[in-house]
Amino acid sequence: MRPLISLVAALSVIVPAALVAQRATKPAPKPAAKPAAPASAPRVEKAVPFAVGETLTYDVSWSGYLTAGTAVLSVKEKKPSYNSTAYYLVAEGQPTSIVAKLYTLYYKMDSLLDSFTLLSQRGSLYSQEGKRRRFQTTVFDRAANIAHFEMQTSSVAKEDLTVAAGTQDVLATIYALRAAALKTGDRINVAATDRGNLYSVRFDVGAVERVSVPMGAVDAWKIGVTITDEKQQRVGNNLAMWITNDARRLPVQLMAEMKVGSFRLSLRSATHP
């Protein structure tokens, strides 16, 4: 089993002072100067297959609708954030004009992904479903293993969640998975939080296969996804994603069967900086 997220270990070296016993009749020698503590190794950013300016556009099919909407994932910028540096990731989804006449939907998810640890610093989700609007944020306190969750509707609700080390938001999970050293047979476990709930996510990396998407035919690993909630109940069925086995590690297709229907996201275009 290979971990999805590599944590940066902080190492410290303690050099204790040696105490030399001396006879009372002899003067104590001057204590030797303590050796200087070695300088801590500089932090190194993780290698990733994406860069600022990358934009991935997907066609979204839902149940009987061949193209029900579009989803766009983009790396907006890389900036100083929370005493570190982070990629600002954004995902937006909305229905086609035909589906929008039936029901108004709009989602915007973003994440600040630490470039040194590939862990989420903060994630948020804005959703508009009909006349209902919600804005949810999760800020991670890595030292305390706490996720500060807040939901804004007509009122504001706050909750502190105790989380496992390495817990991610949904969007950060996808980008961190792209940076993992994938190979067939790997099983990767990730703790995730979404909308104030905690989940366990397992990725099973299958064989490389040829998959056709609107952008074209590509070779990609088929990765089975299993999600369970805190009660060990499974969320969704037949969840899978395909990630190309080239240097770009593009998530070219995602599919899931949920209570509200079957979804499939297929990559239509991928732009690069």
C-alpha positions as CSV (number, residue, x, y, z in Angstrom):
1,M,0.0,0.0,0.0
2,R,1.4,3.3,-1.0
3,P,0.3,6.6,0.7
4,L,-1.3,9.2,-1.5
5,I,0.0,12.2,0.5
6,S,3.7,12.5,1.4
7,L,4.0,14.5,4.7
8,V,7.1,16.7,5.3
9,A,8.8,15.4,8.4
10,A,10.4,18.0,10.6
11,L,13.6,16.6,12.1
12,S,15.4,18.1,15.0
13,V,18.8,17.2,16.5
14,I,19.3,17.6,20.3
15,V,22.9,17.6,21.5
16,P,23.0,17.2,25.3
17,A,25.7,18.8,27.2
18,A,28.1,16.3,28.8
19,L,28.6,16.6,32.5
20,V,32.1,15.6,33.7
21,A,32.3,14.6,37.4
22,Q,35.3,16.3,39.1
23,R,36.9,15.8,42.5
24,A,36.1,18.5,45.0
25,T,39.8,19.2,45.5
26,K,40.3,20.1,41.8
27,P,38.9,23.2,40.1
28,A,36.3,22.5,37.6
29,P,37.4,23.1,34.0
30,K,35.6,25.6,31.8
31,P,32.7,23.8,30.1
32,A,33.3,23.0,26.5
33,A,31.4,25.1,24.0
34,K,28.3,23.4,22.8
35,P,28.5,22.5,19.1
36,A,26.1,24.6,17.0
37,A,22.9,22.8,16.0
38,P,22.9,21.8,12.4
39,A,20.9,24.0,10.1
40,S,17.5,22.5,9.2
41,A,17.3,21.2,5.7
42,P,15.5,23.7,3.4
43,R,11.9,22.8,2.4
44,V,11.5,21.4,-1.0
45,E,8.3,21.8,-3.1
46,K,6.8,18.6,-4.3
47,A,7.0,17.7,-8.0
48,V,3.6,18.0,-9.7
49,P,2.3,17.3,-13.2
50,F,0.2,20.5,-13.3
51,A,1.1,24.2,-13.5
52,V,-0.5,27.6,-13.2
53,G,-2.7,28.2,-16.2
54,E,-3.8,24.6,-16.7
55,T,-7.5,24.4,-17.5
56,L,-9.4,21.1,-17.9
57,T,-13.0,21.3,-19.4
58,Y,-15.4,18.3,-19.1
59,D,-18.7,17.4,-20.6
60,V,-21.0,16.1,-17.9
61,S,-23.6,13.5,-18.7
62,W,-26.4,12.7,-16.2
63,S,-28.8,9.8,-16.5
64,G,-30.7,10.3,-19.7
65,Y,-29.0,13.6,-20.7
66,L,-26.1,13.0,-23.0
67,T,-24.6,16.4,-22.1
68,A,-26.2,17.8,-19.0
69,G,-23.6,20.4,-18.2
70,T,-19.9,21.4,-18.1
71,A,-17.3,21.3,-15.4
72,V,-14.0,23.2,-15.5
73,L,-11.0,22.5,-13.3
74,S,-8.2,25.1,-13.3
75,V,-5.0,26.0,-11.6
76,K,-5.5,29.8,-11.1
77,E,-2.3,30.8,-9.4
78,K,0.5,30.0,-7.0
79,K,0.9,32.4,-4.1
80,P,2.1,32.9,-0.5
81,S,-0.5,31.4,1.8
82,Y,-0.8,30.4,5.5
83,N,3.0,30.9,6.1
84,S,3.8,28.7,3.1
85,T,3.0,28.6,-0.7
86,A,-0.1,27.2,-2.3
87,Y,-1.7,26.4,-5.6
88,Y,-5.1,28.0,-5.9
89,L,-7.3,25.4,-7.5
90,V,-10.9,26.1,-8.7
91,A,-13.6,23.8,-10.0
92,E,-16.9,25.1,-11.4
93,G,-19.9,23.2,-12.6
94,Q,-23.2,24.3,-14.2
95,P,-25.9,22.7,-16.4
96,T,-26.5,23.3,-20.1
97,S,-29.1,26.0,-20.9
98,I,-31.8,23.2,-21.5
99,V,-31.3,21.6,-18.2
100,A,-31.0,25.0,-16.5
101,K,-34.6,25.7,-17.5
102,L,-35.7,22.8,-15.4
103,Y,-33.5,23.6,-12.4
104,T,-30.9,26.2,-11.6
105,L,-27.6,24.7,-10.5
106,Y,-24.2,26.2,-10.0
107,Y,-21.2,24.9,-8.0
108,K,-17.9,26.5,-7.3
109,M,-15.3,24.6,-5.3
110,D,-11.8,25.9,-4.5
111,S,-8.8,24.7,-2.6
112,L,-5.4,26.0,-1.5
113,L,-3.0,23.1,-2.0
114,D,0.3,23.5,-0.1
115,S,3.1,23.2,-2.7
116,F,5.4,21.6,-0.1
117,T,3.1,19.0,1.5
118,L,0.4,18.7,-1.2
119,L,-2.1,19.0,1.7
120,S,-5.1,21.3,1.6
121,Q,-4.8,24.5,3.7
122,R,-8.3,25.6,3.0
123,G,-11.2,24.5,0.9
124,S,-14.6,26.1,0.1
125,L,-17.8,25.3,-1.8
126,Y,-20.4,27.7,-3.0
127,S,-23.6,26.1,-4.2
128,Q,-26.7,27.4,-5.8
129,E,-29.6,25.0,-6.1
130,G,-32.7,26.7,-7.2
131,K,-33.2,29.6,-4.7
132,R,-31.1,28.0,-2.1
133,R,-27.5,29.3,-1.7
134,R,-24.8,27.9,0.6
135,F,-21.2,28.8,1.2
136,Q,-19.1,26.4,3.1
137,T,-15.4,26.7,4.1
138,T,-13.0,24.3,5.8
139,V,-9.7,25.5,7.2
140,F,-7.2,22.9,8.3
141,D,-5.1,23.3,11.5
142,R,-2.4,20.6,10.7
143,A,-0.6,20.9,14.0
144,A,-3.8,20.2,16.0
145,N,-5.4,17.8,13.5
146,I,-8.5,20.1,13.5
147,A,-10.7,21.2,10.5
148,H,-12.6,24.4,11.2
149,F,-15.9,24.1,9.3
150,E,-18.3,26.9,8.7
151,M,-21.5,27.0,6.7
152,Q,-23.2,30.2,5.7
153,T,-26.9,30.2,4.6
154,S,-29.4,32.6,6.1
155,S,-27.4,32.0,9.3
156,V,-23.9,30.8,10.2
157,A,-23.0,27.5,11.7
158,K,-19.5,26.5,12.9
159,E,-18.0,23.2,13.9
160,D,-14.5,22.0,14.7
161,L,-13.8,18.5,13.4
162,T,-11.1,16.2,14.7
163,V,-9.4,14.8,11.6
164,A,-6.7,12.3,10.8
165,A,-3.3,13.6,9.7
166,G,-3.4,14.2,6.0
167,T,-7.1,14.7,5.7
168,Q,-8.0,16.5,2.4
169,D,-10.8,18.4,0.8
170,V,-12.3,16.9,-2.3
171,L,-10.6,19.0,-4.9
172,A,-7.2,18.7,-3.2
173,T,-7.6,14.9,-3.2
174,I,-7.8,14.8,-7.0
175,Y,-4.7,17.0,-7.6
176,A,-2.7,15.2,-5.0
177,L,-3.6,11.9,-6.6
178,R,-2.3,13.1,-9.9
179,A,1.1,13.8,-8.2
180,A,1.3,10.3,-6.7
181,A,3.7,7.7,-8.2
182,L,0.9,5.4,-9.5
183,K,1.3,1.9,-10.7
184,T,-1.1,-1.0,-11.4
185,G,-2.0,-2.8,-8.2
186,D,-1.5,0.1,-5.9
187,R,-4.1,0.7,-3.2
188,I,-4.2,4.2,-1.8
189,N,-6.2,5.3,1.2
190,V,-7.1,8.9,1.9
191,A,-9.1,10.6,4.6
192,A,-11.4,13.4,3.2
193,T,-13.9,15.9,4.5
194,D,-16.8,17.4,2.5
195,R,-19.6,19.7,3.8
196,G,-18.6,19.0,7.4
197,N,-18.6,15.2,7.0
198,L,-15.7,12.8,7.2
199,Y,-15.1,10.1,4.7
200,S,-12.6,7.3,4.0
201,V,-11.6,7.1,0.3
202,R,-9.8,4.1,-1.2
203,F,-8.3,4.2,-4.7
204,D,-7.5,0.9,-6.4
205,V,-5.2,1.4,-9.4
206,G,-6.1,-1.0,-12.1
207,A,-4.5,-1.8,-15.5
208,V,-3.8,0.8,-18.2
209,E,-6.5,0.7,-20.8
210,R,-7.5,2.7,-23.9
211,V,-10.3,5.2,-23.2
212,S,-12.1,7.5,-25.6
213,V,-13.2,10.9,-24.5
214,P,-14.2,14.0,-26.5
215,M,-10.6,15.2,-26.4
216,G,-9.5,11.9,-28.1
217,A,-8.4,8.4,-27.3
218,V,-5.7,8.1,-24.6
219,D,-4.1,5.4,-22.4
220,A,-5.0,5.7,-18.7
221,W,-5.1,3.8,-15.5
222,K,-8.6,2.8,-14.5
223,I,-8.8,3.6,-10.8
224,G,-11.7,2.2,-8.7
225,V,-12.9,4.5,-6.0
226,T,-14.6,3.4,-2.8
227,I,-16.0,6.0,-0.4
228,T,-17.4,5.2,3.1
229,D,-18.8,7.5,5.7
230,E,-18.2,7.6,9.5
231,K,-20.8,4.8,9.9
232,Q,-18.8,2.7,7.4
233,Q,-21.7,3.0,5.0
234,R,-20.7,3.1,1.3
235,V,-21.4,6.3,-0.6
236,G,-22.3,5.8,-4.3
237,N,-21.7,2.8,-6.6
238,N,-19.5,2.0,-9.5
239,L,-17.2,5.0,-8.8
240,A,-14.2,5.2,-11.0
241,M,-11.7,7.6,-12.6
242,W,-9.2,7.3,-15.4
243,I,-5.8,9.1,-15.2
244,T,-3.4,9.1,-18.1
245,N,-0.2,7.3,-17.6
246,D,1.9,10.0,-19.2
247,A,3.8,12.9,-17.6
248,R,0.6,15.1,-17.4
249,R,-1.4,12.6,-15.3
250,L,-4.7,14.0,-16.7
251,P,-7.9,12.8,-15.1
252,V,-9.7,12.2,-18.4
253,Q,-12.9,10.6,-17.1
254,L,-14.8,10.2,-13.9
255,M,-18.1,8.3,-13.3
256,A,-20.4,7.5,-10.4
257,E,-23.8,6.1,-9.7
258,M,-25.5,8.2,-7.0
259,K,-29.1,8.3,-5.6
260,V,-29.9,11.2,-7.9
261,G,-28.7,9.4,-11.0
262,S,-25.6,8.3,-12.9
263,F,-22.9,10.9,-13.7
264,R,-20.0,10.8,-16.1
265,L,-17.4,13.5,-16.7
266,S,-15.4,13.2,-19.9
267,L,-12.5,15.5,-20.7
268,R,-13.2,17.7,-23.7
269,S,-10.1,19.9,-23.7
270,A,-6.9,20.6,-21.7
271,T,-5.1,23.8,-22.1
272,H,-1.6,24.4,-20.8
273,P,0.4,27.5,-19.8
